[in-house]
Amino acid sequence: MPELPEVEILKEELKAHVLGRKVCTLTVPPGKEGDCPVSRWKSAVKGATIVDVQRRGKMLLLHLDSGFSLIIHLMMVGQVLLSSLCDGEPNDVRLVLDFGDDALAVGQVHLKFLHLVPTSELNELPELSRLGIDPLSEEFSAPRLGELASGRRGKIKSLLLDQGFLAGIGNTYADEILFDARIAPVRSASSLTEKEIGRLHDSIVGILWRGLELGGSSEMAFLHLDGSKGHFQEQLRVKGRKEEPCFVCGTPIERMSLGGRGTYFCPSCQS
């Protein structure tokens, strides 16, 4: 699933390549409409110019000068490709923004995970209003993390995946963060000491930035706008490494199911 680093990368690429461009037409391939009010979307988008691109958690927001914003949640395997940068297009194209000389295609994600809403009403949308603090924002500090975790009895891995707690972290980065912080995924958030909270904060920020520097993780379907892959998956230290030796201590990496999610950890390094 594209997580914070992957969506941040797409945001910056979209700002570089589609900001200020006018949408000639919006197209939904036949048979892909579902419950989407295609005619209303077309009238709101046709002739509109993209005036800003933002990220909130794992969602992309394209703001139009028509007063509407297109919100894209790529879910597990969604892709966004720009035809002028890439030879192909996503599998199972669901939405196309045509700029005339090239087009932005969104594929492999159901239209119910895309929203076109008045920009003035964005903060009323439940998918956005419930989001927690962004871990790459200036507001996110070790003391703030300690405040958020205080009194929370849930397991720390599950809490990291809670988008109302921190916005943008998913399964892959959570495992890598907890390994880096030397914290077992089954620990309750309230049991963490001040020192451990400090380590966790540093690992959250450090691992997310590492993901950005390596172009994101393409262990599943993530691609850049030009169709190229990221490289973070090449440096995973626990994710997908069941029974392989820990890079730090040599102990075999273990896998467990936690909250329905596959969770990888070192039983020796993480306590």
N, C-alpha and C positions, 0 to 999 in steps of 0.2 A: 504493500500500500504506500503510495506517495505520502510521506510525512513532512514535518516542517521544513527540513532542508530542501527536499525535492520541490515543494510548492514555492518556497522562497526563490529557488533557482528559476522556476518558470515565471514567477512574477517579474524578476529582473530582466529575463529574456523578452517577455511580452512588452515591458516598458521600453526596451531598446528597439523593438521591431514593429509594434502596432500602435503605440501611443501617438495620438494625433491623426490617426488614419480614419477615413470615413467608410462605414459599412454600406456596401451597395445593396446586398441582400442577405437575409438569413434563411437558411434552408435546413429542413428536417427531412431526411430520406423517407420515401413512402414506406409505410408499415412500421415506422419507428416512433410515430407521434404519441402513442399511449394516451394519457390524459392531458398532455401538453396543449395549451391553447395556442396552437401554432400561428393562427391568423393574427392574434393580439401581439404575440412576440414579434412577428414580422413588421407590423405597423409601428411598434415602438422602437425597433432597431434600424429599419431601413433609412438610410441617409444620415444616421447619427454618427458622431465622431467619438472615438474612445479618448476620454480626457484624463483618465487616471487608471492605474492598476494597483491593487492592494492585495495583501494576504491577511487573512484572519484564521489562525489555527492552521488547519489543513485545506482551507478553502481559498480559491482565487476570486477576486472581485474586479470586474471590468466595469468602470463607470462611464456612462455615455452622456453627451450633452443634451440628449432628449429628456433627461431627468430620470432615467432608469439605470439600474445596475444589474449586470449578469453575474450570478454567483455560480461557480463551478466547484463541485466536490468530486474528486476523481475516485473516491472509494478505493477498492482493492487494486484494480488494474487499468484505470482510466488513463488516457493519453491525450495530449494536445500537441499537434504538429502544424507547422507553417509551411505551406507548399513551396514557397520561394527558397526555403532553406533545406528542404528534404525531398528526395525523389519519390517517396511513397506517401501513404496516408495511414491513419490508424485502422486497425481492423474494426469492423462493426461501427462505422461512422454514425453518430447520432445527431450531430449539429455542425453546421458549417457557417462561418462568417466570411462572406466573400467581399474582398476589398477591390475587386476589379482585376488587378494584375497578379494577385495571389490570394490565398484563402487560409483561414485558420479552421482546422477541423478538430472536433472533440469526438473521441471514440471510446468504445468499451466501457461506457458508463450509462446507466439508464437515465432518461431525461427527468425522472422524479428527483434526482439528486442535483439538478440544475434549477435555478430560480431566476426569474426576471421580475424585479420589484422596483417600485419607486425608490430612488436613492434616499429620499427624506424619511422613508419607513424602514430602512435597513436595521436599525437598532431594535425594531419591534419583531424582527424575524427570530423565532425561537432558536434556530440553528446558530445564530450569531449572538443573541442576547445571553445565552447560557454559558458562553465560553469563559474559561478562566484566564489567568494572567498569561501573557506571552513570555516564554522563557528566554527570549532574546531581547526583551524590552529593558529599558533602564529601570523599570520598577522592580524587576526580578533580582532579588538579593538573597543572601543566606539568611538574614534575619526574617525577611518576608516569607521565605520557604518554611522556616521554622514556625512562623505564625500559622501558615496554612496547614501544616502537618499536625500541629498541636491538637491533641484530643482525638485524632483520627485513628480509629481502631483497625481499619482495613489494611490489607497487605500493601506494602509499598509499591510493588509492581502494578497491582490493580489501580492504585491511586495515580501513578504516573500516566496510566492509560485513560484516566478520567478527564475528558476534555473540559469539564467544569472546574477542574483543579488546576491543570496546566494545559494550555491550548497548543496542540501540534505534535505531541509525542505519541508514537505508535509502538507496535510490538518489537520491531527490529531495534530501534534506538533505545527503548527501555531496557532491553537485555544488556546492550553494550554499556549503557550508562551505569547500571547497577554493578556490572563487573568492574568497571573502571573505579567506582566508588567503594568497592569491596563490601557491598551490602547484599545480604541474601534476599531474594525476591519475596520470600514468605514473611519477612520481618514486618511487624505492624508499624505504621508510620509514627505512632505515638511513642514507640520504644526507642527511636533514634536519639542518640545523644547530640549535644550541640556540635561536637566535633564531627560526628557522622553527617549531620545536616550540612555542615560546611563542605565536607567532601562531596556530598551528593550534589549540592549546588554547583560546585566547580566542575563536576563530571557532566552534569546536564548541559551546561554552557559549552564546555570543552568538546564533548562528543558531537553536539549539534553543529558547532563551527567546523569540526573535522569533516562532518558529512558535507557541509557546504564546500569546503576546500577541495574535496575529492569529487565534486560534481554530483553528489547524491548517490543513492543506492539503487541499482537496477537488478536486484536479486529477483524481482518479480517482473513488472512490466514498465517501470518508469523509463521514459525517454526525454531528452531535451527537445526543444522546439525543432531542431534540425535532425532529429531521429537518432542522435548519438546516445550512448549509455554513460552512466556515472560509474565511479570506481570504488565507492565506499564498501561495497559488498566484497571486494577483494581483500579488505583488511579487517573483516569481522573477526572478533576474538572469541566469541562464544556462540553466537547465532549460527544454527545449522551445523555445529561441530560436535554432536553427540558422540561420546566415547573416544574422541580425539584428545590428545594431551593438551592441558592448559599451557599457554605460552609462558606463564609465569612460574608455575610450580610443577607442571608435568602430570598432575592429577587428571584423570579422564573427565571431560565435560559431561554433565548430566542434563537430561531433559525431563521436564515435568509439565503437566497441564495445570494451569492456574487461571481460574476464571474463564475456562474454555479456550485459553490461548497457550500455544506451545511456548515453553519458557526454558531457556538455556542458561546454565550457570556453572561455576566451579565450586564444588562443595568444600574445597579447602580454602580458597582465597576469599570467598564471600561468607560472612558470618552475621 
